């Protein structure tokens, strides 16, 4: 099926674009009353993730309501550890909770790799198939997964954390176990991403949400090594790597076999463009909190950001996911400002 709007794919590949494409991380979610209406019909977040018809519906909502240039499948990065054998719950106001965690080699029985992706993650793949059909070529559909290091953190810690000290401790006290677990996560993630492409995803993004808690050398060994393995395995569609907080590793990220590097709001797009040149597309990176300001200030902040771009190789986004209490009308102002901006190159 021919795409009516392929801007984001062209930008990722470094091809000519008439304007910058724009989408938001977490665009399918709590900022939209329409999302909350769907969510209210179900028992909770996990049921929404695991029900393809509803997951597809909320994936498409931002395309209809916000007029973004891409849809991203509504799912969760923690479906991968659950498929491997670690079941999780999503607790209201608390976040994810795993009853079991990986602490020893014996615990690797909860980190299976020899299973059928369609059997255990078929609900995500079916949501992709349904979404692709309903989009009918309007915009591309993005698939995603958590990066191995971030998934490792949850499998070892069992919950969210400010420091993930248990996970970092393992890197020092049992690096053999750490690498074995990271390898297993990586292998499953590659299979999962390829299955998403086969189901209809036209672009992929890896979220390394906890990249910034590691030092540069540790991130090279326990983060980048596994991103590299995934990037070399995924060649069917454009791939974006988003390593939040890993500012000292951006140049190394840009050397990996990906199309796009995601920037958080603390990263300087001008400095990073000088570092990576025209070899990679950059994605980002307005501070999500900028959207709490007045409409005039949102427009001003967005234009200031756009004026700093020094290349057509840019996909506009926030520097992290949109926060749930942000007014959708402010998001629309952000998107309209991007769409009305005249590229100078």
C-alpha positions in Angstrom: 0.0 0.0 0.0 1.4 3.4 -1.0 1.8 5.9 1.8 0.1 9.2 1.5 2.6 10.8 4.0 6.1 9.3 4.1 7.9 12.3 5.4 9.2 10.6 8.5 10.7 7.7 6.5 12.3 10.1 4.0 13.8 12.2 6.9 15.1 9.0 8.5 16.8 8.0 5.3 18.3 11.4 4.7 16.1 12.1 1.6 14.7 15.4 0.6 11.7 16.7 2.7 9.4 19.7 2.1 8.9 20.2 5.9 10.0 18.5 9.1 7.9 15.5 10.2 6.6 15.6 13.8 5.3 13.0 16.2 5.5 12.6 20.0 6.6 9.8 22.3 3.6 8.7 24.4 1.3 10.5 22.0 -1.2 7.6 22.3 -2.0 8.0 26.0 -3.3 9.9 28.9 -3.3 13.4 27.4 -6.3 12.5 25.2 -9.8 12.3 26.7 -10.6 9.8 23.9 -7.8 7.5 25.3 -9.2 7.7 28.8 -12.7 6.8 27.5 -11.3 3.6 25.9 -9.2 2.9 29.0 -12.3 3.2 31.3 -13.9 0.2 29.6 -11.1 -2.1 30.7 -9.6 -3.3 34.0 -6.3 -1.5 33.5 -3.3 -0.7 31.4 -2.2 -4.3 30.7 -5.6 -5.3 29.4 -5.5 -2.4 27.0 -2.0 -3.4 25.8 -3.1 -7.1 25.4 -6.4 -6.3 23.6 -5.5 -5.7 19.9 -8.7 -3.9 18.9 -8.4 -1.4 21.7 -4.6 -1.0 21.3 -5.1 -0.3 17.6 -7.9 2.3 18.4 -5.7 4.3 20.8 -2.7 4.1 18.4 -4.7 5.8 15.7 -6.3 8.5 18.0 -3.3 10.9 17.8 -3.3 10.7 14.0 -7.0 11.7 13.9 -6.9 14.2 16.8 -3.3 15.7 16.8 -2.5 15.4 13.1 1.0 13.8 13.7 3.1 12.4 10.9 3.4 8.9 12.3 1.5 6.5 14.6 3.4 4.4 17.2 1.9 1.2 18.3 0.4 1.3 21.8 2.2 -1.3 23.8 4.8 -1.5 26.6 8.5 -2.3 26.7 7.9 -4.8 29.5 6.0 -7.2 27.3 9.5 -8.7 26.4 10.5 -9.7 29.9 7.0 -11.1 30.5 7.3 -13.2 27.3 10.7 -14.4 28.5 9.1 -15.7 31.8 8.9 -12.7 34.2 5.3 -11.7 34.6 4.7 -8.1 35.7 1.8 -6.0 37.1 1.2 -2.4 36.3 0.2 -0.8 39.7 -1.7 2.5 39.7 0.4 5.4 40.9 3.4 3.0 41.4 4.3 1.7 38.0 5.6 -1.8 37.1 6.1 -4.6 39.6 7.8 -8.0 39.1 7.2 -10.6 41.8 10.3 -12.5 40.6 13.7 -11.0 39.6 17.0 -12.2 38.1 19.7 -12.4 40.8 21.6 -15.7 40.1 22.4 -18.0 37.2 19.5 -20.2 38.4 17.1 -17.4 37.9 17.8 -17.4 34.2 15.0 -20.0 34.0 12.9 -16.8 34.0 14.8 -15.5 31.0 13.8 -17.9 28.2 14.8 -17.3 24.6 13.6 -20.5 22.9 10.0 -19.6 22.3 7.7 -18.6 19.5 7.2 -14.8 19.3 3.8 -15.1 17.7 2.7 -17.4 20.5 3.6 -15.1 23.4 3.5 -11.7 21.8 0.9 -12.2 19.2 -1.4 -9.6 20.7 1.2 -6.9 19.8 1.6 -8.2 16.3 -2.2 -8.4 15.8 -2.5 -4.8 17.1 0.1 -3.8 14.4 -1.8 -5.6 11.7 -5.1 -4.0 12.7 -3.6 -0.6 13.0 -1.9 -0.8 9.6 -5.2 -1.8 8.0 -7.1 1.0 9.7 -4.5 3.6 8.9 -4.9 2.7 5.2 -1.6 4.4 4.2 -2.3 7.7 5.9 1.0 7.8 7.9 3.7 5.2 8.7 3.4 3.0 11.8 6.3 2.8 14.2 7.1 -0.3 16.2 9.3 -0.3 19.3 11.0 -2.2 22.1 13.0 -1.4 25.2 16.8 -1.5 24.8 18.5 -4.4 26.5 20.1 -2.4 29.3 16.7 -0.8 30.2 14.9 -4.2 30.2 17.8 -5.7 32.2 17.2 -3.0 34.9 13.6 -4.0 35.3 14.4 -7.8 35.3 17.0 -7.3 38.0 15.3 -4.6 40.1 11.7 -5.8 39.8 10.4 -2.2 39.7 11.2 1.3 38.8 14.0 3.1 40.7 15.8 6.4 40.8 19.3 4.7 40.9 18.8 1.1 39.8 21.6 0.3 42.2 20.8 -3.4 42.2 21.2 -3.6 38.5 24.4 -1.5 38.5 25.8 -3.6 41.4 25.5 -6.8 39.3 27.8 -5.2 36.6 30.5 -5.1 39.2 29.8 -8.3 41.2 28.6 -10.7 38.5 29.4 -9.3 35.0 29.2 -12.9 33.6 25.5 -13.1 34.7 24.9 -9.6 33.5 26.2 -10.3 30.0 24.3 -13.6 29.8 21.1 -11.8 30.6 21.8 -8.9 28.3 22.5 -11.4 25.5 19.3 -13.2 26.0 17.3 -10.0 26.1 19.0 -8.9 22.9 18.2 -12.1 21.0 14.5 -12.0 22.0 14.4 -8.3 21.1 15.8 -8.9 17.6 13.2 -11.6 17.0 10.4 -9.4 18.4 11.4 -6.4 16.2 11.6 -8.5 13.1 8.1 -9.9 13.9 6.8 -6.3 14.2 8.2 -5.5 10.7 6.6 -8.6 9.3 3.3 -7.6 10.9 3.5 -4.1 9.2 5.7 -1.8 11.2 7.5 0.6 8.8 9.9 2.1 11.3 11.4 1.0 14.6 12.6 2.7 17.8 14.6 1.3 20.7 14.0 3.1 24.0 17.0 3.1 26.4 15.3 5.0 29.2 18.0 4.3 31.8 21.1 4.8 29.6 22.0 7.9 31.6 22.6 6.1 34.9 25.7 4.4 33.6 29.1 6.0 33.1 30.5 6.2 29.6 32.7 3.1 29.8 30.0 1.0 31.4 27.5 2.1 28.9 29.8 1.1 26.1 30.2 -2.4 27.6 26.7 -3.1 28.9 24.6 -0.8 26.7 26.1 0.0 23.3 27.5 -3.5 22.7 23.9 -4.8 22.6 22.4 -1.9 20.7 25.1 -2.6 18.1 24.0 -6.2 17.8 20.4 -5.2 17.3 21.2 -2.4 14.9 23.3 -4.8 12.7 20.4 -7.3 12.7 17.6 -4.8 11.7 18.0 -3.7 8.1 14.4 -4.0 6.9 13.1 -0.6 8.0 14.6 2.7 9.4 15.8 2.3 13.1 15.9 5.0 15.8 18.0 4.7 18.9 16.9 6.8 21.9 19.4 6.6 24.8 18.0 9.1 27.3 20.8 10.8 29.3 23.7 9.2 27.5 25.0 12.6 26.3 28.7 11.5 26.3 27.9 8.4 24.2 26.0 10.2 21.3 29.0 10.1 19.0 29.4 6.3 19.6 25.7 5.8 19.1 26.0 7.6 15.7 28.6 5.0 14.7 26.0 2.2 15.0 24.1 0.9 12.1 21.0 3.1 12.6 19.2 5.8 10.8 18.2 8.2 13.6 19.5 9.2 17.0 16.9 10.4 19.5 17.9 13.4 21.6 16.6 14.2 25.1 15.9 17.8 26.0 19.3 18.2 27.7 21.2 17.5 24.5 22.3 20.3 22.3 21.2 19.6 18.7 23.7 22.1 17.2 26.7 20.5 19.0 25.5 17.0 18.2 25.0 17.8 14.6 28.6 19.1 14.5 29.7 15.8 16.0 27.8 13.4 13.7 27.6 15.5 10.6 25.1 14.4 7.9 25.6 10.7 8.6 22.5 10.4 10.8 19.1 12.0 11.3 18.5 13.5 14.7 15.1 13.3 16.5 13.8 15.6 19.2 14.1 17.5 21.4 11.8 20.1 22.9 11.6 20.0 26.7 8.1 18.4 27.4 7.6 21.0 30.2 7.7 23.7 27.5 4.1 22.6 26.6 2.8 23.8 30.0 3.4 27.4 28.9 1.0 29.6 27.0 0.2 28.9 23.4 2.3 31.9 22.4 5.2 30.6 24.5 4.8 27.1 23.1 5.0 28.5 19.6 8.1 30.6 20.5 9.9 27.7 22.1 9.2 25.5 19.1 10.4 28.0 16.6 13.6 28.7 18.7 14.3 24.9 18.6 13.6 24.7 14.9 15.9 27.6 14.1 18.8 25.7 15.7 18.5 22.8 13.3 21.3 22.8 10.7 20.1 20.1 8.5 17.0 18.6 6.8 18.0 15.4 8.6 15.7 16.0 11.5 12.5 14.5 12.9 10.7 16.8 15.4 9.7 15.3 18.7 9.9 16.1 22.4 13.0 15.3 24.4 11.0 12.6 26.2 7.4 11.4 26.4 4.6 13.9 26.6 3.4 14.3 30.2 -0.1 13.1 31.0 -1.5 16.4 32.4 -0.4 18.5 29.4 -3.3 20.2 27.5 -3.8 18.5 24.2 -4.4 22.0 22.7 -0.9 22.9 23.6 0.3 19.8 21.8 -1.7 20.8 18.7 0.0 24.3 18.8 3.4 22.5 18.9 2.5 20.3 15.9 1.0 23.2 13.9 4.1 25.4 14.5 6.3 22.6 13.2 4.1 22.1 10.1 4.0 25.8 9.3 7.8 26.2 9.7 9.7 26.8 6.5 12.8 24.7 6.1 15.8 27.0 5.3 18.1 24.4 3.6 
